[in-house]
Amino acid sequence: MNEIKEMFSFEHVKLDVLWQSTVETLTMTGIATLFSFVFGIILGIILFQSSKSKTKASKPVYGVTSFVVNLFRAIPFIILIILLIPFTKALMGTMMGVWGAMTALIIGSSPFYARLVEIALKEVDKGVIEAAESMGANQWEIIRKVLLPEALPALISGITVTAIMLVGSTAIAGVIGAGGLGSLAYMVGFTRSQPDVTLVATIVILIIVFVIQILGDTIARAVDKR
C-alpha cells in the first residue's frame, strides 16, 4: 500500500526535468521519423519496382534490398544499438544522449517503414498505372504522379505506425543512456525507487502516442480521395 501511495504522491516529480525529458523524446522521435520517411520511401520504391520488373537486374536488386530490409527488421532494437556503437561513435562522435541513439533509431525504423511503403504501392489500382503507361508516362512520372499520390493515405498511416514504434524505441534507448522519458522512467523512477516518476513518464509517453495517432489518422483521412 505504501508503494501505491508513493506512486500517486508525485513528490519526486520535477517539472523541469520532465519537460527536458519530453523534449528529448520528441526530438529523437521527430528526427528519426523524418529520416525513416525519406529512406523508407526510397527503399520501398526499390522493392516495389524491382519486384515487378522483368529485367535481369531486377531479381538481384530485389534480393539484396529485401535481405537488408529483413535483416535490420529482425534484429531486436536493444541489440541493434549495441551492434552499432562503433559506427555511431564514428558518425556522431558519441554513443550517449539524443544523438547517440539517432543512428540506431533511423536504421531500425527505416526498413520497417520500407515494407509498409512496398505494401501501400502494391495496393494501388493497376488500372490507374496502366492508364498512365498508355499515355506515355515513364517510370519516374508514374512513381511521382501516380503511385505516391494514390498510396498517400496508406503512406501516412504507415509513417504514423512507424512514429509510434519509434516512441517505444526511444524509451528502450533511454535505458542505456539516450535520455528522454525512457531514461527518466528507468534511471530515476526505477533505480531510485521513485515510482511516481515512472508513472508520470509513462503517462506522458502515452499522451505522445495518442497525439501522434490522432494526427496521423486526421491527415490520412484528409488526403484520402476515396
DARAGI-V321587 format. One record per backbone hydrogen bond with DSSP energy under -1.0 kcal/mol. CO is the residue of the C=O (numbers start at 1). NH is the residue of the N-H. If there is no record, write none. Layout:
BEGIN
CO|NH, CO|NH
END
This chain:
BEGIN
1|5, 2|6, 3|7, 4|8, 6|9, 14|18, 15|19, 16|20, 17|21, 18|22, 19|23, 20|24, 21|25, 22|26, 23|27, 24|28, 25|29, 26|30, 27|31, 28|32, 29|33, 30|34, 31|35, 32|36, 33|37, 34|38, 35|39, 36|40, 37|41, 38|42, 39|43, 40|44, 41|45, 42|46, 43|47, 44|48, 45|49, 46|50, 47|51, 48|52, 49|53, 57|61, 58|62, 59|63, 60|64, 61|65, 62|66, 63|67, 64|68, 65|69, 66|70, 67|71, 68|72, 69|73, 70|74, 71|75, 76|80, 77|81, 78|82, 79|83, 80|84, 82|85, 84|88, 85|89, 86|90, 87|91, 88|92, 89|93, 97|101, 101|105, 102|106, 103|107, 104|108, 105|109, 106|110, 109|113, 110|114, 111|115, 112|116, 113|117, 114|118, 115|119, 116|120, 117|121, 118|122, 119|123, 121|124, 125|129, 126|130, 127|131, 128|132, 129|133, 130|134, 132|137, 133|136, 138|142, 139|143, 140|144, 141|145, 142|146, 142|147, 143|148, 146|150, 147|151, 151|155, 152|156, 153|157, 154|158, 155|159, 156|160, 157|161, 158|162, 159|163, 160|164, 161|165, 162|166, 163|167, 164|168, 165|169, 166|170, 167|171, 168|172, 169|173, 170|174, 173|176, 173|178, 174|177, 177|97, 180|184, 181|185, 182|186, 183|187, 184|189, 185|190, 186|191, 188|192, 189|194, 190|193, 194|197, 194|198, 195|199, 196|200, 197|201, 198|202, 199|203, 200|204, 201|205, 202|206, 203|207, 204|208, 205|209, 206|210, 207|211, 208|212, 209|213, 210|214, 211|215, 212|216, 213|217, 214|218, 215|219, 216|220, 217|221, 218|222, 219|223
END
